[in-house]
Amino acid sequence: VQLQASGGGLVQAGGSLRLSCAASGSIFGITAMNWHRQAPGKERELVATFTTGSNTLYADSVKGRFTISRDNAKNTVYLQMNNLKPEDTAVYYCRAVRFGIVYWGKGTLVTVSS
């Protein structure tokens, strides 16, 4: 499984970005795709994920501002980020699980200026 994340960049506080994560390769059997982030000097944390069915789960710090969605036909997961804050600055990683094996994309940098 290869995961290609894109959409990061530099944005001012209050702005928006949409991240995309396209899965390719042996995608049959992927049971989960979600977004994590790692800020400088901090541990990687879960940002958003699908749970059962189309239910979603978000980190408390992004609730109401971020939205995870997916296009199954394109094998792509999105993260719409609105009202960005400087504390959202991080490398954002896409993660997939297939038959119990975890795959990570290379990450895309999001920088939010104040």
Long-range contacts (C-beta under 8 A, 24 or more apart in sequence): 1-25, 1-26, 1-27, 1-30, 1-96, 1-98, 1-103, 2-103, 3-94, 3-95, 3-96, 3-103, 3-104, 3-105, 3-106, 4-105, 4-106, 5-92, 5-93, 5-94, 5-105, 5-106, 5-107, 5-108, 6-108, 7-79, 7-108, 8-91, 8-92, 8-108, 8-109, 8-110, 8-111, 9-109, 9-110, 9-111, 10-111, 10-112, 10-113, 11-84, 11-110, 11-111, 11-112, 11-113, 12-112, 12-113, 13-84, 13-85, 13-86, 13-112, 13-113, 13-114, 14-83, 14-84, 15-84, 15-112, 16-80, 16-81, 16-82, 16-83, 16-84, 17-81, 17-84, 17-110, 18-78, 18-79, 18-80, 18-81, 19-78, 19-79, 19-81, 19-92, 19-94, 19-108, 19-110, 20-76, 20-77, 20-78, 21-76, 21-77, 21-78, 21-79, 21-94, 21-105, 22-74, 22-75, 22-76, 23-75, 23-76, 23-77, 23-96, 24-75, 26-98, 27-75, 27-98, 29-98, 29-99, 30-96, 30-97, 30-98, 31-97, 31-98, 32-95, 32-96, 32-97, 33-70, 33-77, 33-94, 33-95, 33-96, 33-97, 34-68, 34-77, 34-94, 34-95, 35-68, 35-77, 35-79, 35-92, 35-93, 35-94, 35-95, 36-92, 36-93, 36-94, 36-95, 37-88, 37-90, 37-91, 37-92, 37-93, 37-110, 38-90, 38-91, 38-93, 38-107, 39-87, 39-89, 39-90, 40-89, 40-90, 42-90, 44-93, 47-79, 47-92, 48-79, 61-87, 62-88, 81-110, 84-110, 84-112, 85-112, 86-112, 86-113, 86-114, 87-112, 88-112
